[in-house]
Amino acid sequence: MTTSSMERPSSRTPYSVQGHVIYEFAHAFWAAFDATYYAGGRTTIDGEKGQQLENVRLGVTAALSLSDRHHNGNWREGHE
């Protein structure tokens, strides 16, 4: 009878932080900037540590409504 000395794989918890900034330039035009950072998630198999994960993601979005039918108007309208 043989026994295996293999350990079970394990991984550390990944963590992330996100941020979003939105700016309305005109009645029907707005833009947003987004950023995400994450780290952690290192996997260990049989005592051998894998690569530490770490990354940053950046994004920009812009939107222009071509007609009033596609624009909901000012957010404050009807909410004051």
N, C-alpha and C positions, 0 to 999 in steps of 0.2 A: 504494500500500500504506500503510495507516495502522497505527500502533502505539498501544496503549492504555497510559496511564500509571497505570491503576488498581492500587492495592496490594491484596494479599491481606488478608482480615480476620484479625485476631488477637485473642486473649483472654488475660487473666491468670488464673492458677490461683486458684480460690476456696479459702479455708481455713475450717475450722470447729472448734469446741470444744464438747463435750457434758459434762454432769454429771448424775448421778442419785443421789437419796437415798431410801432405802426404810426405813420404820419399821413394826414389827409392834406394834400396840396391844394386841391380845388374841389368843387361840388361833386365831381364824378371821377376824381383821380386820387389814388392813394398808393403808398408803397410801404413795404415792411422789410425789416432786417431781422434775421434769425441766427442764433448761434447755439451750438450744443457742444459740450465737452464731456467725454466719458473716460473712465479709467477703471482698472480692476479686472476681474474675470480670469485671473491666472489659473491654469489647470495644472494639477500635479498628478502624474501617473507613475507608480512604482518608485516614489520618492524623487523623481526627476521633475523639476519645475519647468513648465512651459513659459512661453513669452508673455510678459506683462502687456495687457491691452491698454492703449491710450490713443485717443483721436480727438480732433476738433473738426466740426462741420459748420460752415457758414453758408447762408443763403439770402438772396434778395428776391422779393416778389413785387411786381407793380401791376396795377389794374386800372383800366380806363373804361367807364361805362359809355357805350356808344349812343344810347338813347335814354330818356327818362324812364322808360319801361323797365330797364335793367338796373336802375339805381333806386335804392330805397329812400333816398333823401337824407337829410341831416339826421343823425342819430338822436339829437336832442328834441326834434319835433315830436310833440305829443307826449313827451316824458317830463316836462317841466311843470 
